[in-house]
């Protein structure tokens, strides 16, 4: 049974930033806003790795995270429990995410500030709608 379905896709268009929460091995949480939660397949998403110093440290210690996405169509909010799988720094997925990030940067007046360092691929463990 797929984790990600049609109802989740509008929230992964990058129109509304998402939030990712990680936790260090010592239990210290960190939440940050991210530009993209990219649909990879029905069981995986990619997060745009731009800055994320604390997030990256936490994921290195503890590969689990939660991402909150919001649909611009109807306001539906979903929490995705995810587990880090790998980072891609080249190839079709990276190139598509890089182009989308540049478009987001251009629309928000942040051209030259946003730079995609990698497409961090995560397995989706669960999705729950926030009521």
PyMOL commands that set and color helices and strands:
alter all, ss='L'
color gray80, all
select helices_A, chain A and resi 6-12+53-61+92-107
alter helices_A, ss='H'
color red, helices_A
select strands_A, chain A and resi 18-23+29-34+37-41+44-49+64-70+77-88+118-130
alter strands_A, ss='S'
color yellow, strands_A
deselect
rebuild
show_as cartoon
